Amino acid sequence: MTANVRKRLEQWVAEGRRVVHEADAKALLRLAGVPVPARSPRAGRLAVKLASDKYPHKSEHGLVHLDVARRDVAKLSRQLQRKDPDGSVLVERMVEGGVAEWIVGCKRDATFGPVVVTGPGGVLVELLDRAEVRLAPTSLKTAKAVLGNGPGAKLLNGARGRPPGDRDALARLIVAASKFFARHQDLIEEIDLNPVIVLPKGQGVVAADAMLVLRRKETGK
């Protein structure tokens, strides 16, 4: 499985691909142990998005539609496809019942090498302006300790009457993403998971959005 993942990454780099859209990014990250939403579910509320390397920030271009009824998926898919015929329409189960949103990112620091960055996500990224940085790959012990630091810890403990979040599942996701990045850092420049929806304790976490940035072929960076 790891060999297949690496082969796919090598192929994308050879093709000159730079930004890997959400659908392809999630397909690889799922194999690395990162939980992602179910695709094309038969029931429940749906999220419909255009996954295209040309539009890494989909919401800014009106390419994300939430709470879509199944009867409207086909029509909406055709509309989205017109934006980029080479893109793909991603239909997923909407993630509901979250108690917190988190951001998990990986990149290469000029001084320390591969690192994993994590903290409260969504609108709280700017409001709290607090992220924790650790070397990648990180251990489960370190990931759990990180989640006990700073203002984000209060969110996971259950702020304003909300139930506690699944801290253990979030720690496992951080470890999985950091290991995936460290293993393929010669091919991947950056991983961005935002938001990661943290569900109540015992119910897990889900990476609602994901993006990979590949290293440039011509420079090897």
N, C-alpha and C positions, 0 to 999 in steps of 0.2 A: 504493500500500500504506500509506504514512504517513497519507494522507488518510482511509483506511478505519479505521485505528487511532484516529485522533483523533475521528472521528465516533462510534465506539463509546464512547470515554471520555466524550465530551460527552453522549451518550445516558444513560449510567449516572449521571453527575452530575445531569442533569435529573430523573432518576427518584428521586433522593435516595439512591442507593446509596452506602454508606460504605466497607465492607470488601468487597473483591473476592476471592472464593474462589480456591483453587489452580488449578482447571481453567481458569477464564476468565483468570486472571492469566498462566498459562503460555502460553495461546494467543496473547496479545498480545506477551509477552516473546519468544517464539520468533520472531515476525516482526521483532523488533528485533535479532535475532542472538544471543539468549541460549539456549544448548543446554539442552533439557529431555528427559526420558525419552520413549521411544517409547510411544504409546498403543495399547492393545489388541493387543499383539504376539501372533503365532501360536505362539511357542515361548519357553521360558525361564521363570524364576521371576517371579511377578507380585506387584505391590503393589496393593491395592484400598483405596480411601479414599472417604469421603463428602466431596464438595466443597460446602460450604454457607457462605454469608455469616454464618449464625448461629453457626457453630463455627469461628472462625479458628484456634484451637489444638486441632486434631483429636485429637492423641494423648491429651490430658487427658480426652477423652470417649469413648475407645475406638473411634475412627472411622478408625483406620489399621490395616490387616492386611497383614503381609508374608509372603513365601514361600507364597503361595496357589496351590494347584493349579487348573488351568483348569476341571476338573470342579466345583469348589466356587464359582466366580465368581458364577454366577446366584443361588444360594441366599444367598450372603453379600451380594450386591447388594440383594436384597429386604429383608434384615434392616437394612442401613444406610439404605435409603430410608425406612424407617418413622420414623427419627429426624427427618427433614425431607423431606417429600414434594416440596418445592420445590427441594431440592438435587439434585446430580447425582453419580452414582457414577463415579469416575475409576479406570480400570484401566490400569496402566503396567508396563513392564518394570522389575524391580528393578535398581538400579545396584550392580554388584558390582566388586570389585577395586580400590577406591579406596585411595590411600595417605595421604590427608588430607581433612579436612572444613573448609570455609571458610564464612564469612558475608560477604555483600555486601549492603549496604543503602544507600539513598539517602533523603535528607530535606532540609528547608530549615532552615538555621541562621539564628537571629535576627540574627547579626552578619555572617556571610559569604555568606549566600544558599544556593543549592543545593550540597550536598556529597555525596560518596560515602564510606562507611565500610566498611572491610574488615579482616579478621583471621581467625585460627583460629576455626572454628565448632564446632558440637556441644557436648560437655561442656567443651571447652577454652575456651569463651567466658568462663565463670566462673573456671576454674582459672588461666588466663594473664592474664585481665583486660587484654588489650592489643589495641587497634584503631588503625588508621591512618586519618586523615581527610584528604581532599583535596577541592579544589573540583571541582564537576561542571559541564560535562563535563571529564573528564580525558583526557590523551593516553596513548598506548601506552607512551611512554618513562617517564612518571610512574608508570603502573600497574606496570611492571616494576620500577622503583626501589622502590616501596612493598613489593613482595613480597620484596625483598632485605633488609628491615629487621626487627628484632625477633626474638622466639622463633619466630615462624611460619616464618621462613626456614629454620630447621633441619628443620622438618617437610617442607617442599618439597624440600629437598636430599636427603632420604632418611634419616629417623631410624630407629635401631634395626634396621638391616639392610634396611629397606624401599627399594624403588627410588625414584629422584627423581620428584617429581610434575611434571605438565605445567604448568610455570610460565607459558609463553607463552600457552597456551589460557586460563588463569585471568586473565591480564592482559587478554586480548581480551574476556573476559566482563565484567570490571570496566569497561572502556571502553564496551562496548555498553550496559550498564545505566545508566551515568552519562549517556550521550548521550540515551538514551530518557527519563530523568527530566528532564534539563535542557530537552528539547524540549517536554515536556508538564507542566512544573512548575506551571502555572496550573490544572491539572486533578488532578494527583496530589500527595498530601501525603507519601507514603512508599512505598518499595519495600523488601521484605524477602525476601532469598534465603538460606535457611538450612535444611539445609546445602547447600552446593555441594560435590559430590563431585569431588575431584581425582584423576584416574586417572594411571597411570604416564606418564612423558614420551613425548610423541608420540601419546597415546591420548585426549587431550581432557579436558574437564570437563563435568559435568552438574548443573544446578540441580534437586535432588531435591524441593525444596519452594519455594513462592513465594506471596507475598501482596502485594496493592496496597491502599493506603488512599487514598481519594479525598478531595479537598477538599470542604468543605461548600458546597452550592448557595446557601444563604441569606446567607452572609457573603462568598462568593467566596474563601475561604481554604482 
